[in-house]
């Protein structure tokens, strides 16, 4: 991974595909006798364990050791943001694993991750180096979700710039509306409560009664409690004494309505919507909106309880990659599969936006330019499709899927078609074995009509009267 710019170990201007970095490590292994093993495991709630074993060459030069250590660190971070966790177990050469363990401390290199997950689980993140024989085995507890169409139901889907609410009467949508809001800049949780309550009441007016409420939301959920979310960012930063109240928003809503109530990560509901409408399982859903939201339904149609916050998980191994302004890390998913990606790529291609213009409006400007045949806009969408193609096999290292569903505002209009076509073409050319295994698609009209709010409404089980 030599660099001619002299600033880093990789080219300052080139996307470094994670699979290429892995293969570069594998190429240094001549035989099994030449291989050592690095093992990474994150433990989360209920004793769930996500584990990844990574073979590396036994003999490494100091420069090669540095490169391998970087790759291992990226893997450890990816597993954390894909599965969640409060305790990191590491086994392998000290020169590789000890710096990673040190990074996951309050003042370590991964301090953002430490604070984030300490907040989610209510206990300090810890990292330990152990012998390989003491590494915990992988342990997941997937849960099959069966959707139903009985009764009178309300479903909501909370995003960063608007939320959608639908009302269903025996499976028929009788009300559907988008409500604009600005939760990320509101430090009082009463704003969030009042806005959602008003929307629910408007939907309820279209039904003879309300039997159940299901929800889909951006952010990390631990049960029905917010762990942390961009929706509550202003509360956490400007009004921390009210943050716990904000985290318990859904318990308050549930108590108000007194009906079966269930809320899930929006990414998982996205994947669930794909399964319902298209009859597919083994789906990884990637929603490219204000950030990157990801959900997963395994090949048996079950959810495994991962947080799948891949907006903060690495997809570009170039240390000079663009940095996410919240986490401060380089090359994470939000900078490649969201409105943030459109923004920095558009500016790179020569678009100029007023400083006061927010990301949704900037996206609209690029979409409008795309409709007019602007070559700069075309390059933006081609680049996102290119990034996606190189990320497909990387995601497959950690998720067993055969269907990759892309959606969200970034994929609307002609730009979405360019992203899809580019990703399929590059996947076929560069990763033919994955192209045969994995189908990249956008939701069809039926799935778009279904939507996350409608899918979420079908999850709760109505109590028998």
ABEGO torsion letter per residue (X at the ends): XBBAAGABABBAABBBBAAAAAAAAAAABABAAABBBBBBBBBBBGGBBBBBBBBBBABBBAAAAAAAAAAAAAAAAAAAAAAEEABBBBBEBAAAAAAAAAABBAABAAAAAAAAAAAAAGBBBBBBBBBAAABBBBBBBBBBBBBBABEBBBBBBBBAABBBBBBBBGGBBABBBBBBBBAAABABAAAAAAAAAAAAAAAAAABABBABBBBBBBEBBBEABBABBAAAAAAAAABAAAAAAAAAAAAAAAAAAGBBBBBBBAAAAAAAAAAAAAGBBGBBBBBBBABBBBBBBBAAGBBAGBAGBAAABBABABAABBBBAAAGBBGBAAAABBAAAAAAAAAAAGBBBBAABBAAAAAAAAAAAAAAGBAAAAAAAAAAAAAAAAAAAAAAAABBBABBBBBEAAABEAAAAAAAAAAAAAAAAABAAAAAABBBBBBBAAAAAAEAAAAAAAABBBBBX
